[in-house]
Amino acid sequence: MMRLRPHLGFAVPQLRVSPGRGAVLLLCALVLGACRPNDPDLNRMQPSRDFETTWLAGVEVSGDVLQQGFESYTLYCYACHGHMGDGAGPAAPGLRPPPRDFRQATYKFGWVTDGLPHDDDLRRIIEEGLHGTAMLKWDIPPGDLDAIVQYIKLFAIEDWADPDALGEQVALSADPWTDKHDEALVRGSDVYHAVATCQQCHPAYVTMEEVEQVARAEGRTPTTRPNPFYPELKESQYEVDGRQVKVMPPDFLYHPVRVSHELDEVYKTIGAGIAGTAMPAWKGSLAEDDLWALSYYVKYLIDMRDTAEAESLRRKLFASEAAASSF
């Protein structure tokens, strides 16, 4: 268990920082700089609590583990996510997108369908962080990391108390395009623009004439919208201070994707969807060949970001007749 030391009239966990972990030092500075002895939020924080053994998603978690999780959460997570897990820590007002409110039990990149993420996925999110956000990669000692994963579940105890709360993890099927990369990209583009119609939220990456041609070839009605080469802001289930947060789907040629973009990870993200947003789970809705092809195509777009090829594609799209008539 972590040693405690007194500070400002309350006890905080002893800082343990690996070499180069400037992010941890910055976080501690935010905590100590934003908190004052007369801060009511600070005064409600307790150096220790009487945690009891608790069943979380069908697993028995000891009070000692939850105590360790509380202490580690206070050190690493409190400044952004808040002592109540509501995403309202002292650093939160300046962060966009806002920190996650753990009370909602909604996790965007859990890689599961119809349920809560497994512990290994929660650990992955914390360790790898979310690109393009203030959620950094965290080099947290394994024991502390495991304890944090258990502790944050207490903020949504009604959801995690269900022994059947865990969702089904998205499993990788056999990749049918291993030796047919170019064919996968062609099929993936067709799936993106005509089958899954991803351009309803994300940008289109072919001209509107090409969208119509592909849709007709698939026996489908072409799907277009105004400003098709820009992403469209979407409603979400997330709230901050009682206000609903809108989410901008990424333009893969411009925005960094939140999670790593290896092919199997793109497959899992598309397959599971993004909980709490307009991004549905495509695992089971698309044929496996098409899901893999779509993953190849999205990875191709991600890898093209910030290149001359991406700029050339943008010029082509914005110069098209459909783009000119959409403004």
PyMOL commands that set and color helices and strands:
alter all, ss='L'
color gray80, all
select helices_A, chain A and resi 22-34+40-44+63-76+78-81+92-94+102-104+119-128+142-160+181-195+198-200+208-217+263-272+288-304+308-319+321-325
alter helices_A, ss='H'
color red, helices_A
select strands_A, chain A and resi 4-7+10-13+54-56+59-61+112-113+168-169+234-240+243-247
alter strands_A, ss='S'
color yellow, strands_A
deselect
rebuild
show_as cartoon
